[in-house]
Amino acid sequence: MKRHIVIAAVTATALLGGGAAVAFAGNDDDSRDEVRRTQITAADAAGAALKERPGTVVSVDLDDRDGDDARGWEVEVLGKGSTSYTVHVNPDNGRILGTDTDRDDEDGNDRGLPKGATVDAREAAGAAAAKGFVTSVDLDDDDRTAGWDVETVDSQGKESHWTVDPRTGKVAADRGDDDSED
């Protein structure tokens, strides 16, 4: 019964407030569903980060930890040369909360998009948004040419995993992840 009330409240908030409301279901049996409201999508957060630090967005993650000042979007942007940035974006209004700078002394072979890619993280988030609220976009760690790993949450709090082709933007279910089949 409580779950239905939470879902109804989330739906009403989204309808009345005009923003996206997301329910994050906890994995622990003792934890209750947490309701997070955010007005800023992953694609919007990536756009805000690029205005702050031009470059190539290679990941966008929503940090939804309770009671943590770091709550918000973390956007990884590759700048010129060996410089990269982590841009922290407010999930409620899109304002930049801060930027961390990192200078990588390595040769940079794994920097940027895979060869032949035309779809960046912001576009991958936009493509996968039809599947649910995007909470994370990252290049596949095992095979960067395979595509973007995208996590979504639906209105019932169910997490799903998707792969977005870096060349075409086509979204497919991530068959390598057991959670996508639950």
C-alpha positions as MATLAB code, in Angstrom:
seq = 'MKRHIVIAAVTATALLGGGAAVAFAGNDDDSRDEVRRTQITAADAAGAALKERPGTVVSVDLDDRDGDDARGWEVEVLGKGSTSYTVHVNPDNGRILGTDTDRDDEDGNDRGLPKGATVDAREAAGAAAAKGFVTSVDLDDDDRTAGWDVETVDSQGKESHWTVDPRTGKVAADRGDDDSED';
ca = [
       0.000    0.000    0.000;
       2.796    2.451    0.892;
       4.486    1.761   -2.457;
       1.291    2.737   -4.303;
       1.066    5.969   -2.312;
       4.692    6.821   -3.132;
       4.141    6.127   -6.832;
       0.941    8.216   -6.811;
       2.777   11.068   -5.082;
       5.612   10.900   -7.592;
       3.168   10.934  -10.506;
       1.192   13.850   -9.042;
       4.368   15.820   -8.436;
       5.459   15.308  -12.037;
       2.054   16.349  -13.372;
       1.585   19.373  -11.122;
       5.171   20.579  -10.955;
       5.961   20.099  -14.597;
       9.273   18.447  -13.769;
      10.460   14.907  -13.881;
       9.918   12.935  -10.714;
      11.933    9.804  -10.163;
      11.554    7.051   -7.580;
      14.793    5.294   -6.706;
      14.134    1.902   -5.169;
      16.618    0.805   -2.548;
      18.334   -2.557   -2.901;
      18.256   -3.240    0.856;
      15.065   -4.847    2.198;
      15.097   -2.406    5.141;
      15.396    0.661    2.988;
      12.348    2.597    1.835;
      11.836    4.009   -1.600;
      13.470    7.397   -1.885;
      11.762   10.020   -3.949;
      13.978   12.426   -5.836;
      12.712   15.323   -7.858;
      14.897   16.746  -10.529;
      14.162   19.296  -13.177;
      17.370   18.585  -15.080;
      17.816   15.558  -17.340;
      21.128   13.872  -18.078;
      21.214   15.558  -21.492;
      20.514   18.962  -19.881;
      23.270   18.390  -17.305;
      25.720   17.515  -20.088;
      24.748   20.693  -21.950;
      25.265   22.820  -18.839;
      28.656   21.200  -18.224;
      29.762   21.901  -21.804;
      28.902   25.584  -21.382;
      31.131   25.648  -18.295;
      33.968   23.499  -19.716;
      33.979   22.987  -23.505;
      35.136   19.597  -24.737;
      33.711   16.098  -25.128;
      31.295   14.647  -22.568;
      32.254   11.039  -21.802;
      30.021   10.317  -18.804;
      27.027   11.683  -16.946;
      26.002   10.228  -13.571;
      23.310   11.188  -11.079;
      24.635   10.946   -7.539;
      21.546   10.314   -5.408;
      23.102    9.742   -1.976;
      21.045   11.019    0.955;
      22.413   13.792    3.132;
      25.458   14.323    0.950;
      26.379   17.750   -0.370;
      27.602   15.997   -3.536;
      24.034   15.101   -4.588;
      23.573   16.043   -8.191;
      24.882   15.350  -11.658;
      28.568   14.565  -12.174;
      29.598   15.181  -15.772;
      33.022   14.116  -17.072;
      34.307   16.392  -19.837;
      37.514   15.825  -21.774;
      39.145   19.147  -22.513;
      42.109   19.988  -24.715;
      45.308   18.009  -24.433;
      45.435   15.893  -21.306;
      43.003   18.002  -19.264;
      39.680   16.613  -18.091;
      37.000   18.031  -15.830;
      34.348   16.747  -13.479;
      31.549   19.289  -13.554;
      28.989   19.115  -10.739;
      25.520   20.248  -11.844;
      22.575   21.050   -9.561;
      19.774   18.547  -10.411;
      17.042   21.055   -9.587;
      18.079   24.089  -11.632;
      21.096   23.197  -13.805;
      23.472   25.596  -12.069;
      27.107   24.623  -11.873;
      28.020   23.628   -8.301;
      31.736   23.267   -8.956;
      34.405   21.873  -11.236;
      37.344   19.570  -10.548;
      40.286   19.608  -12.959;
      42.562   16.663  -13.715;
      45.621   16.617  -15.942;
      46.457   13.136  -17.179;
      50.126   12.543  -17.947;
      49.409    9.300  -19.849;
      49.439    9.113  -23.638;
      45.675    9.541  -23.885;
      44.948    6.542  -26.128;
      41.609    5.981  -24.422;
      40.558    9.632  -24.429;
      37.552   10.742  -26.375;
      34.944    8.873  -28.309;
      35.618    5.535  -30.013;
      36.853    5.778  -33.603;
      33.963    6.439  -35.972;
      31.587    7.508  -33.193;
      29.132   10.265  -34.018;
      26.985    9.985  -30.868;
      28.298   11.612  -27.686;
      27.118   11.049  -24.104;
      24.544   13.850  -24.299;
      23.017   12.379  -27.468;
      23.083    8.862  -25.971;
      21.178   10.183  -22.933;
      18.622   11.805  -25.212;
      18.160    8.606  -27.212;
      17.677    6.449  -24.112;
      15.306    8.925  -22.414;
      12.378    7.228  -24.170;
      13.145    4.122  -22.048;
      12.953    5.920  -18.680;
      14.672    8.615  -16.651;
      18.391    8.391  -17.452;
      20.548    8.200  -14.329;
      23.895    7.254  -15.872;
      25.711    7.306  -19.228;
      29.225    5.889  -19.607;
      31.317    4.291  -22.320;
      31.382    0.503  -22.022;
      34.393   -0.258  -19.806;
      35.055   -3.659  -21.361;
      34.722   -2.731  -25.028;
      34.639    1.008  -25.718;
      33.616    0.387  -29.322;
      30.509   -1.494  -28.145;
      28.806    1.725  -27.144;
      27.349    3.732  -24.350;
      26.126    1.991  -21.199;
      22.964    3.788  -20.101;
      20.987    3.189  -16.906;
      17.368    4.275  -16.583;
      14.714    4.207  -13.867;
      11.031    3.897  -14.718;
       8.086    5.365  -12.784;
       7.911    2.240  -10.574;
      11.580    2.558   -9.600;
      12.758   -0.370  -11.770;
      16.290    0.058  -13.075;
      17.105   -0.994  -16.626;
      20.338   -1.066  -18.589;
      20.682   -0.146  -22.251;
      23.383    0.047  -24.886;
      23.398    2.994  -27.273;
      25.338    2.491  -30.494;
      28.037    5.215  -30.725;
      27.668    5.414  -34.508;
      23.890    5.280  -35.039;
      22.324    6.219  -31.677;
      20.178    3.069  -31.760;
      19.094    1.919  -28.284;
      19.071   -1.784  -27.409;
      18.549   -3.697  -24.174;
      21.842   -4.590  -22.519;
      21.751   -8.394  -22.773;
      24.903   -8.756  -20.710;
      23.231   -7.371  -17.570;
      20.917   -9.620  -15.567;
      19.062   -6.604  -14.107;
      17.652   -5.640  -17.514;
      15.709   -8.904  -17.697;
      14.085   -8.768  -14.229;
];
